[in-house]
Amino acid sequence: MDLFSQIEEPEREELLALRKELEEQNYKYYVLNAPTMSDREFDEKMHRLQELEARYPDMFDPKSPTQHVGSDLAVSHQPSAVSKGFETVKHKYPMLSLANSYSREEIEDWVRKLPSGVEIVCELKYDGLSISLWYENGELVRALTRGDGQQGDDVIENIKTIPSIPRHVVGTPSTFEMRGEVLLPWERFEALNKEREEQEEPLFANPRNAASGTLKLQDPKEVARRGLTAYLYYMLGENLPGKTHFERLSTARKWGFNISDAIKVCKNVDEVMAYIAYWDTERKNLPVATDGIVLKVNDLATQEELGYTAKTPRWAIAYKFPAEKQLTLLKEITYQVGRTGVVTPVANLEPVQLSGTIVQRATLHNEDFIRSLDIRPGDRVWVEKGGEIIPKITGRAEREIGRPRADVALLPESAEYAFPDVCPECGAKLVRVEGEAAWRCPNEAGCPPQIKGKIEHFVSRKAMNIDGLGEETIDLLYRQGLLHNIADIYDLKAEDIASQERLGEKSAQNMLAGIEASKQVPWARVLFALGIRMVGETTAKKIARVYNSIDSLQWATAEQLTAIEDVGPQIAENIVRYFEDIRNLEILERLRQAGLQFEGESLQPSAISHQLDGMSIVISGTFAHHSRDEYKAMIEAHGGKNVGSVSKKTSFILAGENMGPEKRKKAEELGVRLMTEEEFLEMIK
């Protein structure tokens, strides 16, 4: 083997590895809304892949990440791919991504290479989810996500909940398209993450992920509650008014579209650089997230002349602001125990200023995260703000062996970080469930943070809504031996409360009135208040629609539970485990005796026939005649049972368009029949 071959082989292997890694990151970013790589690292790897593909043209692959934009569809690169519950529609015009740059020198070079005298429109690069809005005769008729650039999911019912997007416009062409960005404002993002933290659900890393996850929800009411907004930045179509990009946006503003006031027409590179410098600081005062500046050629005819590459327009480019980060000392790792027993490590840092705030603490997520970065007390670590709001540690500097610090207990250079094996609060032996990253304290009935956390959740506004029982009062009553679980709330007496420090007769009266009023809270909220792991407010409502009493829910199997929309195997298993615990059953009986609403109005359809008696049926895909929920109701009304996964016991699969590939494969392996919706409707007459 000659020298060139020795060099070539590792680079070809690197090329293949980069393709795989970048595809995985695209999936995590666009579909899961849980990226594990920074934008800058992703772009650097993409540039390296482009370099290698140019060097080895014989390895060209049209499916390479360099040849297409990332996809927010459920399964990338499959024409039939859809996200659950949404129709996939082909874009009238491809939705391409922009070329990114992190260097002001590169931006200057790009501007200077444009034709002489060309105006540049500078805009803020909003960090949200791209959307394409189709209008016909002034009516909003489609709202497509970017998808894979060629087709996207129609999320129009969710888009209609966003006040800043007009559903009707007047004085417009017969057909046109507006493109923009759907965003979750900082204020709403913080409130949403606070809710998720209280439920011990994974936090959204930044507003972009939160907006993307919200827009793909199946419940428009929940989408409306979260408070999305949108900025529009491009108009497409035939015979549109204006010869420049700026003119068209000005017209769109008159039609009622939310166009940013920060847009500016620049005539030379100096004006562009001044714009970037101004917004690098001023963007931190905006109510929504931005991560850069977009530059576009203003003249539309020049845009057409410059054209496109396979992935990006040549007439536009994005400048990405560098993430603000600082190097500081990791003084100590402490541990927090949550309501469900999850033990979360926390980095206690030497104070450092980031994005205008002082950062002293940052989450370390779990043991695996700490080990992956190999960080220990005494290290100097890089801290930045994820989405400019959540402090996070992204790496460490080289260790200074033997560096003396009086306030830090240094680990020996050879010692590895060791996660505690017992609960820092109660001393119980920690457990780690297979497939989960978190360590948990199993001592639910004896671990103080878990006991108090469950009570705090139970009395919260969206659960039982009991005024007067705040965090401090719960802690006080717990220490006095008056509260040990949620059922104890209904045994509280006026004299017990009034005799406590900082309380009194008035506080006792208000609290007891709130406790009495909570007995009228409907069944769905009571179910949410019980604090079953991963059963959030929306999930509890969906479960309560199917199981209209705690007695019926208690005997549901995991397979039956997964037939409910948004109830996966893990949630189903958590519910089953909850009702298997004798301590929970005792608490539930006390709550029943106290008079809580353990039954709701039956929403199950009345029996129509016994045509499907004894049959277990899986629904997969999208349908033309009825919705998935309507088909589920039909199955139950004719005696059948909805199940969520394919097994030997499955009678048949009601298969719509774009059926899930995993379910199809499983059905073929087990010989389970696929039934079209026409065949099904004929079967039940």
VEXGU-272273 format. One record per residue (C-alpha): x, y, z; residue number from 1. Coordinates in steps of 0.5 Angstrom, whole numbers. Layout:
BEGIN
px  py  pz  nr
X  Y  Z  NUM
...
! end
This chain:
BEGIN
px  py  pz  nr
0  0  0  1
3  7  -2  2
3  13  2  3
-3  16  -1  4
-7  10  0  5
-5  10  7  6
-8  17  8  7
-14  16  4  8
-17  10  8  9
-18  14  14  10
-21  20  11  11
-26  15  7  12
-28  12  14  13
-28  19  17  14
-33  21  11  15
-38  15  13  16
-37  17  20  17
-39  24  19  18
-45  22  15  19
-48  18  20  20
-46  23  26  21
-50  29  22  22
-56  25  20  23
-57  23  28  24
-56  30  30  25
-61  32  25  26
-66  27  27  27
-65  29  35  28
-65  37  33  29
-71  37  28  30
-75  31  30  31
-74  30  38  32
-72  37  39  33
-67  35  44  34
-60  36  40  35
-54  34  43  36
-49  38  39  37
-48  46  39  38
-50  49  32  39
-42  51  31  40
-40  44  32  41
-45  41  27  42
-43  47  22  43
-36  45  23  44
-37  38  22  45
-41  39  16  46
-36  43  13  47
-31  38  14  48
-36  33  11  49
-36  38  5  50
-29  38  4  51
-28  30  4  52
-34  29  -1  53
-30  34  -6  54
-24  30  -5  55
-27  24  -6  56
-32  25  -12  57
-33  17  -13  58
-36  17  -6  59
-42  22  -8  60
-49  20  -5  61
-55  24  -6  62
-57  22  1  63
-51  25  4  64
-53  31  9  65
-49  36  5  66
-55  35  -1  67
-61  36  3  68
-64  40  9  69
-65  37  16  70
-72  34  17  71
-77  35  22  72
-81  29  19  73
-82  23  23  74
-77  19  19  75
-72  22  15  76
-71  21  7  77
-78  17  6  78
-83  20  2  79
-88  17  6  80
-86  20  12  81
-90  24  17  82
-91  26  24  83
-96  22  28  84
-103  26  26  85
-101  31  21  86
-102  31  14  87
-95  31  10  88
-96  36  4  89
-91  38  -2  90
-88  45  -2  91
-90  49  -8  92
-83  52  -7  93
-77  48  -4  94
-76  51  4  95
-68  51  4  96
-63  52  9  97
-58  58  10  98
-51  58  9  99
-48  59  16  100
-42  63  18  101
-39  65  25  102
-34  70  22  103
-35  77  21  104
-29  77  16  105
-33  72  12  106
-39  76  12  107
-35  82  9  108
-32  77  4  109
-39  75  2  110
-42  82  1  111
-36  85  -3  112
-37  79  -8  113
-44  81  -10  114
-45  85  -16  115
-43  92  -15  116
-49  97  -12  117
-53  91  -9  118
-57  93  -3  119
-57  88  3  120
-63  87  7  121
-61  85  14  122
-66  82  19  123
-65  78  26  124
-65  71  25  125
-70  68  30  126
-69  62  33  127
-75  58  32  128
-79  53  28  129
-80  55  20  130
-87  55  18  131
-90  56  11  132
-97  59  10  133
-101  59  4  134
-107  64  3  135
-112  63  -2  136
-117  69  -3  137
-115  72  3  138
-116  65  7  139
-110  61  11  140
-111  54  8  141
-104  51  9  142
-99  52  15  143
-93  47  13  144
-87  46  17  145
-80  46  13  146
-80  38  14  147
-75  35  9  148
-75  42  5  149
-79  38  0  150
-85  37  4  151
-88  38  11  152
-93  37  16  153
-99  41  15  154
-100  44  23  155
-106  49  21  156
-110  48  27  157
-104  49  31  158
-102  55  27  159
-109  58  28  160
-108  59  35  161
-103  64  34  162
-105  71  35  163
-100  74  31  164
-101  70  25  165
-108  73  21  166
-113  67  19  167
-116  72  14  168
-113  78  10  169
-116  83  5  170
-113  87  -1  171
-108  81  -3  172
-107  77  -9  173
-111  71  -10  174
-105  66  -8  175
-99  67  -4  176
-94  64  1  177
-91  67  7  178
-85  64  11  179
-83  66  18  180
-81  63  24  181
-86  60  30  182
-83  62  37  183
-84  61  44  184
-82  68  48  185
-77  68  54  186
-83  69  59  187
-87  63  56  188
-81  59  56  189
-79  60  63  190
-86  59  65  191
-87  52  61  192
-80  50  64  193
-82  51  71  194
-88  47  70  195
-84  41  67  196
-79  42  73  197
-85  41  78  198
-87  35  74  199
-80  33  74  200
-81  32  66  201
-74  34  62  202
-73  41  61  203
-73  44  54  204
-66  46  53  205
-68  53  49  206
-74  56  46  207
-73  53  39  208
-74  46  42  209
-80  48  46  210
-83  52  40  211
-82  46  36  212
-85  41  41  213
-91  45  42  214
-93  46  35  215
-93  38  34  216
-98  37  40  217
-104  34  38  218
-108  38  42  219
-109  45  39  220
-112  48  46  221
-105  46  49  222
-102  49  44  223
-106  56  45  224
-104  55  52  225
-97  56  51  226
-97  62  48  227
-93  62  41  228
-92  68  37  229
-89  69  30  230
-85  73  26  231
-86  73  18  232
-80  75  13  233
-81  72  6  234
-87  73  1  235
-87  68  -5  236
-92  67  -11  237
-94  70  -18  238
-95  77  -20  239
-94  80  -13  240
-93  87  -11  241
-86  90  -11  242
-79  89  -14  243
-75  88  -8  244
-75  84  -2  245
-76  90  3  246
-82  93  -1  247
-86  86  0  248
-85  86  7  249
-87  93  8  250
-93  91  4  251
-94  85  8  252
-94  89  14  253
-100  93  12  254
-104  87  10  255
-103  85  18  256
-97  80  18  257
-92  81  24  258
-86  84  21  259
-80  85  25  260
-78  93  26  261
-71  91  26  262
-70  90  19  263
-66  95  15  264
-63  96  8  265
-56  97  8  266
-52  100  2  267
-45  98  4  268
-41  93  8  269
-40  98  13  270
-47  99  15  271
-48  91  15  272
-42  91  20  273
-45  96  24  274
-52  93  24  275
-49  86  27  276
-45  90  32  277
-51  93  35  278
-56  87  35  279
-50  83  38  280
-52  87  44  281
-59  89  44  282
-62  83  42  283
-61  81  49  284
-67  86  51  285
-71  82  46  286
-77  78  48  287
-76  72  44  288
-69  68  42  289
-65  70  36  290
-58  67  35  291
-56  71  29  292
-57  76  23  293
-59  74  16  294
-57  78  10  295
-61  78  4  296
-60  81  -3  297
-66  86  -4  298
-67  86  -11  299
-71  80  -13  300
-69  80  -20  301
-62  80  -17  302
-64  74  -13  303
-66  70  -19  304
-60  71  -23  305
-55  69  -17  306
-60  62  -16  307
-59  57  -11  308
-54  51  -9  309
-57  44  -7  310
-58  46  0  311
-58  54  0  312
-60  60  -4  313
-53  64  -6  314
-57  71  -5  315
-57  70  3  316
-53  68  8  317
-53  68  16  318
-48  70  21  319
-49  66  28  320
-47  70  34  321
-42  66  38  322
-44  63  44  323
-43  67  50  324
-38  63  55  325
-34  64  61  326
-28  59  65  327
-30  59  72  328
-28  54  78  329
-32  48  80  330
-32  49  87  331
-37  43  89  332
-42  38  87  333
-48  37  91  334
-55  33  90  335
-62  35  89  336
-68  30  90  337
-74  31  87  338
-81  29  88  339
-80  22  84  340
-74  21  87  341
-69  23  82  342
-62  25  84  343
-60  31  80  344
-52  33  81  345
-51  41  81  346
-45  44  80  347
-43  50  85  348
-39  55  81  349
-35  61  83  350
-39  66  81  351
-39  69  73  352
-43  74  69  353
-46  71  63  354
-51  75  59  355
-52  80  64  356
-53  75  70  357
-49  72  75  358
-49  65  75  359
-47  61  81  360
-50  54  80  361
-51  50  73  362
-54  43  73  363
-50  37  71  364
-56  33  69  365
-54  26  71  366
-48  21  72  367
-47  19  65  368
-46  27  63  369
-41  28  69  370
-37  22  66  371
-37  24  59  372
-34  31  61  373
-29  28  66  374
-30  34  71  375
-29  34  78  376
-29  39  84  377
-23  43  83  378
-23  43  75  379
-24  50  71  380
-30  49  67  381
-33  52  61  382
-40  55  63  383
-45  58  58  384
-52  59  57  385
-56  54  53  386
-61  58  49  387
-58  64  53  388
-63  62  59  389
-61  56  62  390
-53  55  65  391
-50  49  63  392
-43  46  63  393
-40  45  56  394
-33  42  58  395
-27  43  62  396
-20  46  62  397
-13  42  63  398
-12  40  70  399
-7  44  74  400
-5  39  78  401
-4  40  85  402
-7  47  85  403
-8  49  92  404
-15  52  94  405
-17  53  101  406
-25  52  99  407
-24  46  94  408
-23  39  96  409
-19  37  90  410
-20  30  88  411
-13  26  87  412
-11  26  79  413
-12  19  79  414
-19  19  82  415
-25  18  78  416
-32  22  80  417
-36  17  84  418
-44  18  84  419
-46  17  91  420
-49  10  92  421
-54  13  98  422
-59  18  98  423
-56  25  100  424
-63  26  104  425
-65  20  107  426
-59  15  106  427
-63  10  102  428
-59  6  97  429
-60  9  90  430
-63  5  84  431
-62  6  77  432
-67  3  72  433
-64  0  66  434
-65  4  60  435
-65  11  64  436
-60  15  66  437
-62  18  73  438
-61  15  79  439
-67  15  84  440
-68  14  91  441
-74  9  92  442
-76  11  99  443
-82  14  97  444
-85  14  104  445
-79  16  108  446
-75  21  104  447
-77  28  106  448
-76  32  99  449
-80  26  96  450
-86  27  101  451
-86  34  101  452
-85  35  93  453
-91  30  92  454
-95  34  97  455
-93  41  94  456
-95  38  87  457
-102  35  90  458
-104  42  92  459
-101  46  86  460
-106  51  82  461
-107  46  76  462
-108  40  81  463
-112  41  87  464
-111  48  88  465
-111  49  95  466
-109  56  97  467
-105  57  104  468
-101  51  103  469
-95  53  100  470
-88  50  100  471
-86  54  107  472
-92  52  110  473
-92  44  108  474
-85  44  110  475
-87  47  117  476
-93  42  118  477
-88  36  116  478
-83  38  121  479
-89  38  126  480
-91  31  124  481
-98  34  121  482
-97  32  114  483
-93  25  112  484
-97  24  105  485
-103  27  101  486
-108  24  105  487
-106  27  111  488
-108  34  108  489
-116  32  110  490
-114  30  117  491
-112  37  119  492
-116  41  124  493
-116  48  125  494
-113  48  132  495
-107  44  129  496
-106  50  124  497
-107  56  128  498
-102  54  133  499
-96  54  128  500
-91  59  128  501
-93  65  123  502
-100  62  122  503
-106  63  126  504
-114  63  126  505
-115  67  119  506
-110  62  116  507
-113  56  119  508
-120  58  116  509
-117  60  109  510
-113  53  109  511
-119  49  111  512
-124  53  106  513
-119  51  100  514
-118  44  103  515
-126  43  103  516
-127  46  96  517
-122  41  93  518
-127  36  94  519
-130  39  88  520
-124  38  83  521
-126  34  77  522
-123  27  76  523
-118  29  71  524
-115  34  75  525
-115  29  81  526
-111  24  77  527
-106  29  75  528
-105  31  83  529
-104  24  85  530
-97  25  82  531
-96  19  78  532
-89  19  74  533
-90  22  67  534
-97  23  68  535
-98  30  66  536
-104  35  66  537
-105  33  59  538
-104  26  59  539
-108  26  65  540
-114  29  61  541
-113  24  56  542
-113  18  61  543
-119  20  64  544
-123  21  58  545
-122  13  57  546
-122  11  64  547
-128  15  68  548
-126  13  75  549
-121  11  79  550
-124  4  80  551
-123  2  72  552
-116  5  72  553
-114  1  77  554
-115  -5  73  555
-113  -3  67  556
-107  -7  64  557
-101  -4  61  558
-103  -6  54  559
-110  -3  54  560
-107  4  57  561
-102  4  51  562
-108  5  46  563
-109  12  49  564
-106  17  45  565
-100  20  48  566
-99  14  53  567
-93  10  51  568
-90  4  55  569
-86  7  60  570
-92  12  62  571
-97  5  62  572
-92  2  66  573
-91  7  71  574
-99  7  72  575
-99  0  73  576
-94  0  78  577
-97  6  82  578
-103  1  83  579
-99  -5  85  580
-96  -1  91  581
-101  -2  97  582
-98  4  101  583
-102  8  95  584
-108  4  95  585
-109  6  103  586
-108  13  101  587
-113  13  95  588
-118  10  100  589
-117  15  105  590
-118  20  100  591
-124  17  97  592
-127  17  105  593
-125  24  105  594
-130  26  99  595
-125  27  93  596
-128  26  86  597
-126  19  84  598
-131  19  78  599
-132  23  72  600
-138  23  67  601
-137  17  62  602
-134  19  55  603
-134  12  53  604
-139  11  47  605
-145  7  48  606
-145  0  45  607
-147  -1  38  608
-146  -8  36  609
-141  -14  38  610
-138  -15  32  611
-131  -14  34  612
-132  -17  41  613
-126  -20  43  614
-121  -17  38  615
-115  -13  40  616
-114  -8  34  617
-108  -3  33  618
-109  3  29  619
-103  6  25  620
-103  11  19  621
-107  17  17  622
-114  16  14  623
-119  20  9  624
-126  18  12  625
-125  19  20  626
-120  21  25  627
-116  16  29  628
-120  18  35  629
-126  17  31  630
-124  10  29  631
-122  8  36  632
-129  10  39  633
-132  6  33  634
-128  0  35  635
-130  1  43  636
-137  2  41  637
-137  -5  37  638
-134  -9  42  639
-127  -9  40  640
-120  -6  44  641
-115  -1  42  642
-108  -3  43  643
-102  1  42  644
-97  -5  40  645
-97  -11  35  646
-97  -18  38  647
-99  -25  37  648
-105  -23  40  649
-107  -17  35  650
-113  -19  31  651
-111  -14  25  652
-108  -7  24  653
-113  -2  21  654
-108  1  17  655
-108  8  14  656
-104  12  9  657
-96  13  11  658
-97  7  16  659
-91  6  21  660
-85  2  18  661
-84  -1  25  662
-91  -3  26  663
-91  -6  18  664
-85  -10  19  665
-88  -13  26  666
-94  -15  22  667
-91  -18  17  668
-86  -22  22  669
-93  -24  26  670
-97  -25  20  671
-102  -20  22  672
-107  -18  17  673
-107  -10  15  674
-114  -8  14  675
-116  -1  10  676
-121  4  13  677
-126  2  7  678
-125  -6  9  679
-126  -4  16  680
-132  1  15  681
-135  -5  11  682
-134  -10  16  683
-138  -6  22  684
-143  -3  17  685
! end
